[in-house]
Amino acid sequence: MTVAQSEMTLEEFEAFDAAAPEGYHVELINGRLLVTPAPDGDHSEAARVIARQIIAERPGLWLYEERGLAVPAYRAGRIRADGAVARDGYFKGQPSWADPSGVLLVLEVTSGREQDAEVDRVDKRDAYAQAGLPVYLLVDRHRGEAAVHWEPEGGRYLHVAKAAFGTKLALPEPSGFDLDTSELA
């Protein structure tokens, strides 16, 4: 027997998001609703480590944490990125689910639950590529590595580089610096 799953519309999602309890993140990826608890402390620390390096290496850029992005993936999508790197002031005046066209790098950090990591490894990666975001950086706490994907084309990233925690990972332009992952270990 096959069970059909209905996909949530953008309007249904926005109503659900507005009513979601505080402390939960609500996202819409490829018509599927994802509800996750707020990140743990290690997750937040990983984002802080990345943010500090971006600010030091690339003046004028900022890592905006927990930024809602309107990602026109396969179906209308709404993703709350763990971090979105853009020029200072880019998000001023934008709605809760912002236009991602000025985002130079998007960051995701896997949650404390291994079963949720595939969403970051596959679903979000593909949605960001489909949206044309130039660089996707994944801090994979379960695999002990950071992976950078860049040059989106045809809904996929053409390149990927990985580095074990404790080593450096070369980030491509527009970030263009060596990310030190030693504090992520």
Secondary structure, DSSP 8 states (H G I E B T S, - for coil): ---------HHHHHHHHHHS-TTEEEEEETTEEEEEE---HHHHHHHHHHHHHHHHHSTTEEEEEEEEEEEE-SSEEEEEEEEEEEETTTTTT--SSB-GGG-SEEEEE--S-GGGHHIIIIIIHHHHHHTT-SEEEEEETTTTEEEEEEEEETTEEEEEEEEETTSEEE--TTT-SEEE-GGG-
